[in-house]
Amino acid sequence: MTDLRFAKEPDASRYTLHRGDDLVSVLDYRDDGRTVAMTRAYTVPTFRGHGYAGELVERAVEELEARGDRKVIPVCWYVADWFDANPSRRGILNPRP
């Protein structure tokens, strides 16, 4: 997936993934300064089935891990399933009270 462009759009509270000029997937979030609640992962229907949402979640998690100042709350079922499938990445999850 080398022809993909990942971007963080803080004004829109979302991460995006483009293939060429096409927007293929969006990950909406809410950032309160301590945690990032990932609220919705969406892939444009014509691009579904190619792993774009998973790639987008992975890149967003990598960006947050690199920053090191936020924990993730997986509100979206897809994001929660992604963490279930990637247990080595769970260190960034916000511990439940």
A tleap script that builds the chain and sets N, CA, C and O, in Angstrom:
source leaprc.protein.ff14SB
mol = sequence {
  NMET THR ASP LEU ARG PHE ALA LYS GLU PRO
  ASP ALA SER ARG TYR THR LEU HIE ARG GLY
  ASP ASP LEU VAL SER VAL LEU ASP TYR ARG
  ASP ASP GLY ARG THR VAL ALA MET THR ARG
  ALA TYR THR VAL PRO THR PHE ARG GLY HIE
  GLY TYR ALA GLY GLU LEU VAL GLU ARG ALA
  VAL GLU GLU LEU GLU ALA ARG GLY ASP ARG
  LYS VAL ILE PRO VAL CYS TRP TYR VAL ALA
  ASP TRP PHE ASP ALA ASN PRO SER ARG ARG
  GLY ILE LEU ASN PRO ARG CPRO
}
set mol.1.N position { 0.838 -1.191 0.000 }
set mol.1.CA position { 0.000 0.000 0.000 }
set mol.1.C position { 0.874 1.242 0.000 }
set mol.1.O position { 0.716 2.133 0.835 }
set mol.2.N position { 1.783 1.286 -0.934 }
set mol.2.CA position { 2.741 2.385 -0.986 }
set mol.2.C position { 2.191 3.632 -1.662 }
set mol.2.O position { 2.733 4.718 -1.462 }
set mol.3.N position { 1.138 3.512 -2.451 }
set mol.3.CA position { 0.601 4.677 -3.150 }
set mol.3.C position { -0.461 5.404 -2.330 }
set mol.3.O position { -1.239 6.190 -2.870 }
set mol.4.N position { -0.492 5.141 -1.030 }
set mol.4.CA position { -1.492 5.747 -0.156 }
set mol.4.C position { -0.919 6.960 0.562 }
set mol.4.O position { 0.256 6.992 0.927 }
set mol.5.N position { -1.779 7.957 0.756 }
set mol.5.CA position { -1.393 9.173 1.467 }
set mol.5.C position { -2.245 9.293 2.730 }
set mol.5.O position { -3.473 9.358 2.664 }
set mol.6.N position { -1.576 9.320 3.873 }
set mol.6.CA position { -2.214 9.444 5.180 }
set mol.6.C position { -2.138 10.895 5.617 }
set mol.6.O position { -1.108 11.548 5.444 }
set mol.7.N position { -3.229 11.403 6.186 }
set mol.7.CA position { -3.218 12.781 6.676 }
set mol.7.C position { -4.047 12.893 7.940 }
set mol.7.O position { -5.055 12.207 8.112 }
set mol.8.N position { -3.596 13.780 8.825 }
set mol.8.CA position { -4.381 14.146 9.995 }
set mol.8.C position { -4.990 15.506 9.698 }
set mol.8.O position { -4.291 16.442 9.310 }
set mol.9.N position { -6.302 15.604 9.885 }
set mol.9.CA position { -7.013 16.856 9.643 }
set mol.9.C position { -7.629 17.319 10.960 }
set mol.9.O position { -8.811 17.081 11.207 }
set mol.10.N position { -6.830 17.984 11.813 }
set mol.10.CA position { -7.322 18.342 13.147 }
set mol.10.C position { -8.534 19.270 13.145 }
set mol.10.O position { -9.363 19.202 14.053 }
set mol.11.N position { -8.648 20.131 12.145 }
set mol.11.CA position { -9.807 21.029 12.089 }
set mol.11.C position { -11.106 20.262 11.871 }
set mol.11.O position { -12.174 20.717 12.279 }
set mol.12.N position { -11.014 19.094 11.228 }
set mol.12.CA position { -12.186 18.253 10.980 }
set mol.12.C position { -12.248 17.073 11.957 }
set mol.12.O position { -13.167 16.256 11.888 }
set mol.13.N position { -11.272 16.986 12.864 }
set mol.13.CA position { -11.183 15.875 13.836 }
set mol.13.C position { -11.245 14.528 13.129 }
set mol.13.O position { -12.062 13.668 13.457 }
set mol.14.N position { -10.350 14.366 12.141 }
set mol.14.CA position { -10.327 13.101 11.421 }
set mol.14.C position { -8.952 12.832 10.827 }
set mol.14.O position { -8.159 13.739 10.574 }
set mol.15.N position { -8.708 11.549 10.619 }
set mol.15.CA position { -7.577 11.085 9.838 }
set mol.15.C position { -8.155 10.635 8.497 }
set mol.15.O position { -9.286 10.153 8.433 }
set mol.16.N position { -7.378 10.793 7.436 }
set mol.16.CA position { -7.845 10.362 6.122 }
set mol.16.C position { -6.782 9.533 5.424 }
set mol.16.O position { -5.590 9.631 5.715 }
set mol.17.N position { -7.254 8.714 4.495 }
set mol.17.CA position { -6.375 7.926 3.648 }
set mol.17.C position { -6.834 8.117 2.215 }
set mol.17.O position { -7.994 7.879 1.881 }
set mol.18.N position { -5.903 8.550 1.372 }
set mol.18.CA position { -6.177 8.767 -0.048 }
set mol.18.C position { -5.355 7.799 -0.878 }
set mol.18.O position { -4.219 7.477 -0.533 }
set mol.19.N position { -5.929 7.345 -1.958 }
set mol.19.CA position { -5.196 6.604 -2.983 }
set mol.19.C position { -5.213 7.485 -4.215 }
set mol.19.O position { -6.252 7.667 -4.851 }
set mol.20.N position { -4.058 8.026 -4.543 }
set mol.20.CA position { -4.028 9.028 -5.606 }
set mol.20.C position { -4.859 10.235 -5.184 }
set mol.20.O position { -4.665 10.779 -4.097 }
set mol.21.N position { -5.780 10.649 -6.043 }
set mol.21.CA position { -6.662 11.776 -5.722 }
set mol.21.C position { -7.929 11.343 -4.996 }
set mol.21.O position { -8.717 12.192 -4.579 }
set mol.22.N position { -8.140 10.035 -4.835 }
set mol.22.CA position { -9.383 9.523 -4.250 }
set mol.22.C position { -9.296 9.373 -2.737 }
set mol.22.O position { -8.362 8.760 -2.221 }
set mol.23.N position { -10.271 9.934 -2.030 }
set mol.23.CA position { -10.427 9.679 -0.607 }
set mol.23.C position { -10.989 8.273 -0.470 }
set mol.23.O position { -12.059 7.984 -1.005 }
set mol.24.N position { -10.284 7.388 0.241 }
set mol.24.CA position { -10.753 6.009 0.350 }
set mol.24.C position { -11.275 5.663 1.731 }
set mol.24.O position { -12.162 4.819 1.861 }
set mol.25.N position { -10.731 6.313 2.785 }
set mol.25.CA position { -11.169 5.956 4.138 }
set mol.25.C position { -10.984 7.139 5.082 }
set mol.25.O position { -10.092 7.967 4.900 }
set mol.26.N position { -11.854 7.198 6.101 }
set mol.26.CA position { -11.852 8.275 7.089 }
set mol.26.C position { -11.960 7.657 8.478 }
set mol.26.O position { -12.694 6.690 8.682 }
set mol.27.N position { -11.219 8.226 9.435 }
set mol.27.CA position { -11.305 7.828 10.832 }
set mol.27.C position { -11.587 9.077 11.651 }
set mol.27.O position { -10.710 9.925 11.817 }
set mol.28.N position { -12.815 9.194 12.166 }
set mol.28.CA position { -13.203 10.344 12.983 }
set mol.28.C position { -12.746 10.125 14.420 }
set mol.28.O position { -12.696 8.993 14.901 }
set mol.29.N position { -12.415 11.220 15.097 }
set mol.29.CA position { -11.969 11.112 16.489 }
set mol.29.C position { -12.369 12.351 17.282 }
set mol.29.O position { -12.719 13.392 16.726 }
set mol.30.N position { -12.302 12.197 18.608 }
set mol.30.CA position { -12.450 13.310 19.548 }
set mol.30.C position { -11.220 13.302 20.445 }
set mol.30.O position { -10.900 12.282 21.056 }
set mol.31.N position { -10.534 14.429 20.525 }
set mol.31.CA position { -9.300 14.548 21.306 }
set mol.31.C position { -9.548 15.528 22.448 }
set mol.31.O position { -9.843 16.700 22.213 }
set mol.32.N position { -9.426 15.045 23.691 }
set mol.32.CA position { -9.657 15.921 24.841 }
set mol.32.C position { -8.349 16.377 25.497 }
set mol.32.O position { -8.368 16.957 26.582 }
set mol.33.N position { -7.220 16.116 24.842 }
set mol.33.CA position { -5.930 16.516 25.390 }
set mol.33.C position { -5.226 15.406 26.148 }
set mol.33.O position { -4.015 15.478 26.360 }
set mol.34.N position { -5.955 14.386 26.557 }
set mol.34.CA position { -5.378 13.222 27.240 }
set mol.34.C position { -5.676 11.936 26.495 }
set mol.34.O position { -4.858 11.017 26.459 }
set mol.35.N position { -6.881 11.884 25.889 }
set mol.35.CA position { -7.294 10.690 25.171 }
set mol.35.C position { -7.827 11.059 23.789 }
set mol.35.O position { -8.282 12.177 23.548 }
set mol.36.N position { -7.752 10.084 22.898 }
set mol.36.CA position { -8.327 10.225 21.565 }
set mol.36.C position { -9.375 9.123 21.432 }
set mol.36.O position { -9.046 7.938 21.371 }
set mol.37.N position { -10.630 9.531 21.389 }
set mol.37.CA position { -11.722 8.582 21.186 }
set mol.37.C position { -11.911 8.417 19.687 }
set mol.37.O position { -12.310 9.352 18.992 }
set mol.38.N position { -11.620 7.220 19.200 }
set mol.38.CA position { -11.812 6.936 17.772 }
set mol.38.C position { -13.260 6.508 17.588 }
set mol.38.O position { -13.652 5.409 17.980 }
set mol.39.N position { -14.049 7.395 16.984 }
set mol.39.CA position { -15.499 7.252 16.998 }
set mol.39.C position { -16.105 6.593 15.771 }
set mol.39.O position { -17.189 6.016 15.854 }
set mol.40.N position { -15.413 6.669 14.617 }
set mol.40.CA position { -15.999 6.083 13.410 }
set mol.40.C position { -14.930 5.858 12.362 }
set mol.40.O position { -14.188 6.772 12.001 }
set mol.41.N position { -14.862 4.629 11.880 }
set mol.41.CA position { -14.014 4.303 10.731 }
set mol.41.C position { -14.955 4.060 9.559 }
set mol.41.O position { -15.927 3.312 9.669 }
set mol.42.N position { -14.654 4.698 8.442 }
set mol.42.CA position { -15.535 4.603 7.276 }
set mol.42.C position { -14.682 4.476 6.024 }
set mol.42.O position { -13.721 5.221 5.833 }
set mol.43.N position { -15.044 3.532 5.181 }
set mol.43.CA position { -14.414 3.397 3.869 }
set mol.43.C position { -15.474 3.633 2.802 }
set mol.43.O position { -16.578 3.093 2.874 }
set mol.44.N position { -15.127 4.438 1.825 }
set mol.44.CA position { -16.025 4.708 0.701 }
set mol.44.C position { -16.416 3.360 0.082 }
set mol.44.O position { -15.544 2.543 -0.214 }
set mol.45.N position { -17.722 3.121 -0.117 }
set mol.45.CA position { -18.181 1.792 -0.562 }
set mol.45.C position { -17.429 1.212 -1.756 }
set mol.45.O position { -17.159 0.011 -1.774 }
set mol.46.N position { -17.087 2.016 -2.743 }
set mol.46.CA position { -16.402 1.472 -3.930 }
set mol.46.C position { -14.978 1.014 -3.627 }
set mol.46.O position { -14.364 0.335 -4.450 }
set mol.47.N position { -14.438 1.377 -2.448 }
set mol.47.CA position { -13.075 0.989 -2.080 }
set mol.47.C position { -13.031 -0.052 -0.961 }
set mol.47.O position { -11.949 -0.403 -0.489 }
set mol.48.N position { -14.167 -0.537 -0.543 }
set mol.48.CA position { -14.204 -1.514 0.549 }
set mol.48.C position { -13.610 -2.847 0.118 }
set mol.48.O position { -13.604 -3.194 -1.063 }
set mol.49.N position { -13.108 -3.584 1.108 }
set mol.49.CA position { -12.572 -4.909 0.850 }
set mol.49.C position { -11.099 -4.938 0.486 }
set mol.49.O position { -10.578 -5.981 0.091 }
set mol.50.N position { -10.415 -3.795 0.617 }
set mol.50.CA position { -8.996 -3.730 0.267 }
set mol.50.C position { -8.107 -3.457 1.477 }
set mol.50.O position { -6.899 -3.271 1.323 }
set mol.51.N position { -8.687 -3.430 2.681 }
set mol.51.CA position { -7.898 -3.223 3.890 }
set mol.51.C position { -7.577 -1.775 4.203 }
set mol.51.O position { -6.706 -1.503 5.029 }
set mol.52.N position { -8.262 -0.840 3.559 }
set mol.52.CA position { -7.945 0.569 3.776 }
set mol.52.C position { -8.266 1.036 5.193 }
set mol.52.O position { -7.485 1.791 5.773 }
set mol.53.N position { -9.373 0.618 5.759 }
set mol.53.CA position { -9.716 1.047 7.124 }
set mol.53.C position { -8.669 0.545 8.112 }
set mol.53.O position { -8.252 1.284 9.004 }
set mol.54.N position { -8.249 -0.693 7.959 }
set mol.54.CA position { -7.213 -1.234 8.838 }
set mol.54.C position { -5.903 -0.483 8.700 }
set mol.54.O position { -5.231 -0.208 9.694 }
set mol.55.N position { -5.539 -0.152 7.469 }
set mol.55.CA position { -4.321 0.627 7.218 }
set mol.55.C position { -4.428 2.003 7.862 }
set mol.55.O position { -3.458 2.498 8.436 }
set mol.56.N position { -5.591 2.617 7.772 }
set mol.56.CA position { -5.797 3.940 8.349 }
set mol.56.C position { -5.703 3.895 9.866 }
set mol.56.O position { -5.053 4.751 10.465 }
set mol.57.N position { -6.340 2.914 10.499 }
set mol.57.CA position { -6.261 2.787 11.958 }
set mol.57.C position { -4.804 2.566 12.369 }
set mol.57.O position { -4.328 3.178 13.325 }
set mol.58.N position { -4.102 1.697 11.655 }
set mol.58.CA position { -2.702 1.431 11.996 }
set mol.58.C position { -1.857 2.691 11.922 }
set mol.58.O position { -1.053 2.954 12.816 }
set mol.59.N position { -2.032 3.460 10.877 }
set mol.59.CA position { -1.235 4.688 10.732 }
set mol.59.C position { -1.599 5.712 11.803 }
set mol.59.O position { -0.719 6.409 12.310 }
set mol.60.N position { -2.875 5.814 12.156 }
set mol.60.CA position { -3.289 6.741 13.215 }
set mol.60.C position { -2.689 6.309 14.553 }
set mol.60.O position { -2.203 7.145 15.315 }
set mol.61.N position { -2.724 5.009 14.838 }
set mol.61.CA position { -2.146 4.499 16.084 }
set mol.61.C position { -0.637 4.761 16.100 }
set mol.61.O position { -0.094 5.164 17.129 }
set mol.62.N position { 0.035 4.542 14.988 }
set mol.62.CA position { 1.476 4.818 14.902 }
set mol.62.C position { 1.767 6.289 15.182 }
set mol.62.O position { 2.723 6.616 15.886 }
set mol.63.N position { 0.943 7.170 14.630 }
set mol.63.CA position { 1.136 8.607 14.845 }
set mol.63.C position { 0.962 8.950 16.323 }
set mol.63.O position { 1.737 9.730 16.877 }
set mol.64.N position { -0.043 8.376 16.952 }
set mol.64.CA position { -0.288 8.644 18.368 }
set mol.64.C position { 0.790 8.023 19.255 }
set mol.64.O position { 1.196 8.629 20.246 }
set mol.65.N position { 1.253 6.832 18.915 }
set mol.65.CA position { 2.336 6.212 19.675 }
set mol.65.C position { 3.609 7.057 19.584 }
set mol.65.O position { 4.321 7.216 20.575 }
set mol.66.N position { 3.890 7.591 18.413 }
set mol.66.CA position { 5.081 8.421 18.227 }
set mol.66.C position { 5.001 9.695 19.061 }
set mol.66.O position { 6.010 10.152 19.597 }
set mol.67.N position { 3.821 10.261 19.171 }
set mol.67.CA position { 3.639 11.471 19.992 }
set mol.67.C position { 3.803 11.139 21.467 }
set mol.67.O position { 4.449 11.877 22.212 }
set mol.68.N position { 3.214 10.023 21.882 }
set mol.68.CA position { 3.378 9.545 23.253 }
set mol.68.C position { 2.622 10.298 24.325 }
set mol.68.O position { 2.890 10.097 25.509 }
set mol.69.N position { 1.688 11.158 23.955 }
set mol.69.CA position { 0.997 11.957 24.970 }
set mol.69.C position { -0.514 11.721 25.020 }
set mol.69.O position { -1.233 12.479 25.672 }
set mol.70.N position { -0.999 10.688 24.345 }
set mol.70.CA position { -2.429 10.390 24.325 }
set mol.70.C position { -2.649 8.884 24.458 }
set mol.70.O position { -1.810 8.078 24.054 }
set mol.71.N position { -3.788 8.530 25.029 }
set mol.71.CA position { -4.268 7.153 25.050 }
set mol.71.C position { -5.481 7.088 24.129 }
set mol.71.O position { -6.121 8.106 23.868 }
set mol.72.N position { -5.793 5.903 23.644 }
set mol.72.CA position { -6.897 5.712 22.696 }
set mol.72.C position { -8.073 5.056 23.378 }
set mol.72.O position { -7.913 4.122 24.164 }
set mol.73.N position { -9.257 5.554 23.070 }
set mol.73.CA position { -10.519 4.926 23.467 }
set mol.73.C position { -11.186 4.449 22.179 }
set mol.73.O position { -11.608 5.274 21.367 }
set mol.74.N position { -11.289 3.134 21.975 }
set mol.74.CA position { -11.867 2.615 20.726 }
set mol.74.C position { -13.395 2.574 20.785 }
set mol.74.O position { -13.980 1.529 21.069 }
set mol.75.N position { -14.029 3.695 20.521 }
set mol.75.CA position { -15.494 3.777 20.552 }
set mol.75.C position { -16.100 2.998 19.378 }
set mol.75.O position { -17.090 2.286 19.545 }
set mol.76.N position { -15.510 3.137 18.216 }
set mol.76.CA position { -15.995 2.463 17.008 }
set mol.76.C position { -15.729 0.965 17.096 }
set mol.76.O position { -14.648 0.546 17.511 }
set mol.77.N position { -16.707 0.164 16.709 }
set mol.77.CA position { -16.556 -1.295 16.771 }
set mol.77.C position { -15.388 -1.763 15.908 }
set mol.77.O position { -14.693 -2.711 16.274 }
set mol.78.N position { -15.160 -1.110 14.761 }
set mol.78.CA position { -14.086 -1.536 13.877 }
set mol.78.C position { -12.729 -1.321 14.544 }
set mol.78.O position { -11.844 -2.173 14.459 }
set mol.79.N position { -12.576 -0.190 15.200 }
set mol.79.CA position { -11.316 0.105 15.888 }
set mol.79.C position { -11.111 -0.891 17.033 }
set mol.79.O position { -10.000 -1.384 17.229 }
set mol.80.N position { -12.159 -1.185 17.779 }
set mol.80.CA position { -12.059 -2.185 18.863 }
set mol.80.C position { -11.646 -3.538 18.302 }
set mol.80.O position { -10.794 -4.212 18.882 }
set mol.81.N position { -12.234 -3.944 17.190 }
set mol.81.CA position { -11.854 -5.217 16.544 }
set mol.81.C position { -10.410 -5.170 16.065 }
set mol.81.O position { -9.703 -6.175 16.144 }
set mol.82.N position { -9.959 -4.019 15.571 }
set mol.82.CA position { -8.577 -3.890 15.123 }
set mol.82.C position { -7.618 -4.138 16.286 }
set mol.82.O position { -6.622 -4.846 16.137 }
set mol.83.N position { -7.927 -3.549 17.450 }
set mol.83.CA position { -7.074 -3.780 18.618 }
set mol.83.C position { -7.134 -5.233 19.073 }
set mol.83.O position { -6.124 -5.769 19.530 }
set mol.84.N position { -8.287 -5.882 18.961 }
set mol.84.CA position { -8.382 -7.306 19.285 }
set mol.84.C position { -7.478 -8.140 18.376 }
set mol.84.O position { -6.865 -9.112 18.819 }
set mol.85.N position { -7.402 -7.753 17.105 }
set mol.85.CA position { -6.585 -8.474 16.131 }
set mol.85.C position { -5.101 -8.095 16.220 }
set mol.85.O position { -4.252 -8.781 15.651 }
set mol.86.N position { -4.787 -7.004 16.933 }
set mol.86.CA position { -3.412 -6.517 17.066 }
set mol.86.C position { -3.075 -6.303 18.543 }
set mol.86.O position { -2.846 -5.170 18.968 }
set mol.87.N position { -3.045 -7.386 19.327 }
set mol.87.CA position { -2.870 -7.243 20.773 }
set mol.87.C position { -1.562 -6.556 21.179 }
set mol.87.O position { -1.485 -5.986 22.267 }
set mol.88.N position { -0.549 -6.599 20.339 }
set mol.88.CA position { 0.715 -5.952 20.689 }
set mol.88.C position { 0.596 -4.429 20.710 }
set mol.88.O position { 1.483 -3.745 21.220 }
set mol.89.N position { -0.477 -3.905 20.169 }
set mol.89.CA position { -0.681 -2.450 20.108 }
set mol.89.C position { -1.554 -1.940 21.244 }
set mol.89.O position { -1.815 -0.739 21.317 }
set mol.90.N position { -2.009 -2.806 22.125 }
set mol.90.CA position { -2.956 -2.413 23.174 }
set mol.90.C position { -2.360 -1.503 24.249 }
set mol.90.O position { -3.097 -0.956 25.069 }
set mol.91.N position { -1.050 -1.337 24.256 }
set mol.91.CA position { -0.426 -0.476 25.258 }
set mol.91.C position { -0.881 0.969 25.187 }
set mol.91.O position { -0.754 1.704 26.167 }
set mol.92.N position { -1.403 1.387 24.057 }
set mol.92.CA position { -1.859 2.767 23.889 }
set mol.92.C position { -3.317 2.947 24.327 }
set mol.92.O position { -3.814 4.072 24.380 }
set mol.93.N position { -3.994 1.851 24.638 }
set mol.93.CA position { -5.400 1.963 25.023 }
set mol.93.C position { -5.536 2.607 26.395 }
set mol.93.O position { -4.722 2.377 27.290 }
set mol.94.N position { -6.578 3.419 26.543 }
set mol.94.CA position { -6.892 4.029 27.827 }
set mol.94.C position { -7.433 2.946 28.749 }
set mol.94.O position { -8.403 2.272 28.404 }
set mol.95.N position { -6.816 2.769 29.923 }
set mol.95.CA position { -7.331 1.728 30.825 }
set mol.95.C position { -8.724 2.068 31.301 }
set mol.95.O position { -9.027 3.220 31.610 }
set mol.96.N position { -9.563 1.061 31.358 }
set mol.96.CA position { -10.940 1.293 31.847 }
set mol.96.C position { -10.916 1.455 33.345 }
set mol.96.O position { -10.170 0.762 34.037 }
set mol.97.N position { -11.739 2.379 33.862 }
set mol.97.CA position { -11.764 2.605 35.319 }
set mol.97.C position { -12.360 1.425 36.064 }
set mol.97.O position { -12.454 1.453 37.292 }
savepdb mol mol.pdb
quit
